[in-house]
């Protein structure tokens, strides 16, 4: 699982007009899952199911 920063650099992700991170393939805004035991949040595309880590 790659980070959201790497996804943005590799054009797998992009930011829309409101600075929300979206999947380039599906053009859907990513959903966030916060696990209290982990340092990072997991961002998931609702259509294709790809996941990225979002570090604070």
PyMOL commands that place a pseudoatom at each C-alpha (Angstrom):
pseudoatom trace, name=CA, resn=UNK, resi=1, chain=A, elem=C, hetatm=0, pos=[0.000, 0.000, 0.000]
pseudoatom trace, name=CA, resn=UNK, resi=2, chain=A, elem=C, hetatm=0, pos=[1.516, 3.312, -1.090]
pseudoatom trace, name=CA, resn=UNK, resi=3, chain=A, elem=C, hetatm=0, pos=[1.081, 6.678, 0.571]
pseudoatom trace, name=CA, resn=UNK, resi=4, chain=A, elem=C, hetatm=0, pos=[-1.235, 9.379, -0.758]
pseudoatom trace, name=CA, resn=UNK, resi=5, chain=A, elem=C, hetatm=0, pos=[1.778, 11.613, -1.466]
pseudoatom trace, name=CA, resn=UNK, resi=6, chain=A, elem=C, hetatm=0, pos=[3.285, 8.982, -3.779]
pseudoatom trace, name=CA, resn=UNK, resi=7, chain=A, elem=C, hetatm=0, pos=[-0.111, 8.506, -5.412]
pseudoatom trace, name=CA, resn=UNK, resi=8, chain=A, elem=C, hetatm=0, pos=[-0.341, 12.235, -6.117]
pseudoatom trace, name=CA, resn=UNK, resi=9, chain=A, elem=C, hetatm=0, pos=[3.194, 12.300, -7.559]
pseudoatom trace, name=CA, resn=UNK, resi=10, chain=A, elem=C, hetatm=0, pos=[2.525, 9.261, -9.786]
pseudoatom trace, name=CA, resn=UNK, resi=11, chain=A, elem=C, hetatm=0, pos=[-0.815, 10.737, -11.005]
pseudoatom trace, name=CA, resn=UNK, resi=12, chain=A, elem=C, hetatm=0, pos=[-2.805, 7.830, -9.524]
pseudoatom trace, name=CA, resn=UNK, resi=13, chain=A, elem=C, hetatm=0, pos=[-4.552, 10.454, -7.365]
pseudoatom trace, name=CA, resn=UNK, resi=14, chain=A, elem=C, hetatm=0, pos=[-5.419, 14.106, -7.860]
pseudoatom trace, name=CA, resn=UNK, resi=15, chain=A, elem=C, hetatm=0, pos=[-6.937, 16.962, -5.881]
pseudoatom trace, name=CA, resn=UNK, resi=16, chain=A, elem=C, hetatm=0, pos=[-10.238, 18.412, -7.041]
pseudoatom trace, name=CA, resn=UNK, resi=17, chain=A, elem=C, hetatm=0, pos=[-11.345, 22.053, -6.841]
pseudoatom trace, name=CA, resn=UNK, resi=18, chain=A, elem=C, hetatm=0, pos=[-12.075, 21.739, -3.133]
pseudoatom trace, name=CA, resn=UNK, resi=19, chain=A, elem=C, hetatm=0, pos=[-8.663, 20.134, -2.341]
pseudoatom trace, name=CA, resn=UNK, resi=20, chain=A, elem=C, hetatm=0, pos=[-10.244, 16.685, -1.785]
pseudoatom trace, name=CA, resn=UNK, resi=21, chain=A, elem=C, hetatm=0, pos=[-8.131, 13.707, -2.875]
pseudoatom trace, name=CA, resn=UNK, resi=22, chain=A, elem=C, hetatm=0, pos=[-9.733, 11.662, -5.643]
pseudoatom trace, name=CA, resn=UNK, resi=23, chain=A, elem=C, hetatm=0, pos=[-8.835, 8.535, -7.635]
pseudoatom trace, name=CA, resn=UNK, resi=24, chain=A, elem=C, hetatm=0, pos=[-7.645, 9.371, -11.169]
pseudoatom trace, name=CA, resn=UNK, resi=25, chain=A, elem=C, hetatm=0, pos=[-8.996, 6.120, -12.594]
pseudoatom trace, name=CA, resn=UNK, resi=26, chain=A, elem=C, hetatm=0, pos=[-12.565, 6.370, -11.217]
pseudoatom trace, name=CA, resn=UNK, resi=27, chain=A, elem=C, hetatm=0, pos=[-12.720, 10.134, -10.509]
pseudoatom trace, name=CA, resn=UNK, resi=28, chain=A, elem=C, hetatm=0, pos=[-14.316, 9.406, -7.107]
pseudoatom trace, name=CA, resn=UNK, resi=29, chain=A, elem=C, hetatm=0, pos=[-13.418, 11.098, -3.813]
pseudoatom trace, name=CA, resn=UNK, resi=30, chain=A, elem=C, hetatm=0, pos=[-11.581, 8.757, -1.447]
pseudoatom trace, name=CA, resn=UNK, resi=31, chain=A, elem=C, hetatm=0, pos=[-13.162, 7.586, 1.805]
pseudoatom trace, name=CA, resn=UNK, resi=32, chain=A, elem=C, hetatm=0, pos=[-11.159, 7.718, 5.055]
pseudoatom trace, name=CA, resn=UNK, resi=33, chain=A, elem=C, hetatm=0, pos=[-10.892, 4.954, 7.674]
pseudoatom trace, name=CA, resn=UNK, resi=34, chain=A, elem=C, hetatm=0, pos=[-9.190, 5.867, 10.959]
pseudoatom trace, name=CA, resn=UNK, resi=35, chain=A, elem=C, hetatm=0, pos=[-7.879, 2.975, 13.032]
pseudoatom trace, name=CA, resn=UNK, resi=36, chain=A, elem=C, hetatm=0, pos=[-7.096, 4.202, 16.568]
pseudoatom trace, name=CA, resn=UNK, resi=37, chain=A, elem=C, hetatm=0, pos=[-4.230, 1.693, 16.903]
pseudoatom trace, name=CA, resn=UNK, resi=38, chain=A, elem=C, hetatm=0, pos=[-2.393, 2.955, 13.791]
pseudoatom trace, name=CA, resn=UNK, resi=39, chain=A, elem=C, hetatm=0, pos=[-0.544, 6.213, 13.151]
pseudoatom trace, name=CA, resn=UNK, resi=40, chain=A, elem=C, hetatm=0, pos=[-1.877, 6.554, 9.613]
pseudoatom trace, name=CA, resn=UNK, resi=41, chain=A, elem=C, hetatm=0, pos=[-5.362, 6.674, 8.103]
pseudoatom trace, name=CA, resn=UNK, resi=42, chain=A, elem=C, hetatm=0, pos=[-6.365, 4.425, 5.198]
pseudoatom trace, name=CA, resn=UNK, resi=43, chain=A, elem=C, hetatm=0, pos=[-7.914, 6.141, 2.178]
pseudoatom trace, name=CA, resn=UNK, resi=44, chain=A, elem=C, hetatm=0, pos=[-10.024, 3.873, -0.058]
pseudoatom trace, name=CA, resn=UNK, resi=45, chain=A, elem=C, hetatm=0, pos=[-11.641, 4.428, -3.450]
pseudoatom trace, name=CA, resn=UNK, resi=46, chain=A, elem=C, hetatm=0, pos=[-15.315, 3.369, -3.236]
pseudoatom trace, name=CA, resn=UNK, resi=47, chain=A, elem=C, hetatm=0, pos=[-15.417, 2.139, -6.865]
pseudoatom trace, name=CA, resn=UNK, resi=48, chain=A, elem=C, hetatm=0, pos=[-12.172, 0.258, -7.539]
pseudoatom trace, name=CA, resn=UNK, resi=49, chain=A, elem=C, hetatm=0, pos=[-11.208, -0.527, -3.923]
pseudoatom trace, name=CA, resn=UNK, resi=50, chain=A, elem=C, hetatm=0, pos=[-7.585, 0.665, -4.169]
pseudoatom trace, name=CA, resn=UNK, resi=51, chain=A, elem=C, hetatm=0, pos=[-6.076, 1.827, -0.892]
pseudoatom trace, name=CA, resn=UNK, resi=52, chain=A, elem=C, hetatm=0, pos=[-3.476, 4.398, 0.139]
pseudoatom trace, name=CA, resn=UNK, resi=53, chain=A, elem=C, hetatm=0, pos=[-1.957, 5.347, 3.496]
pseudoatom trace, name=CA, resn=UNK, resi=54, chain=A, elem=C, hetatm=0, pos=[-2.356, 8.936, 4.645]
pseudoatom trace, name=CA, resn=UNK, resi=55, chain=A, elem=C, hetatm=0, pos=[0.349, 9.959, 7.082]
pseudoatom trace, name=CA, resn=UNK, resi=56, chain=A, elem=C, hetatm=0, pos=[-0.182, 12.956, 9.398]
for i in range(1, 56): cmd.bond("trace and resi %d" % i, "trace and resi %d" % (i + 1))
show_as sticks, trace
zoom trace
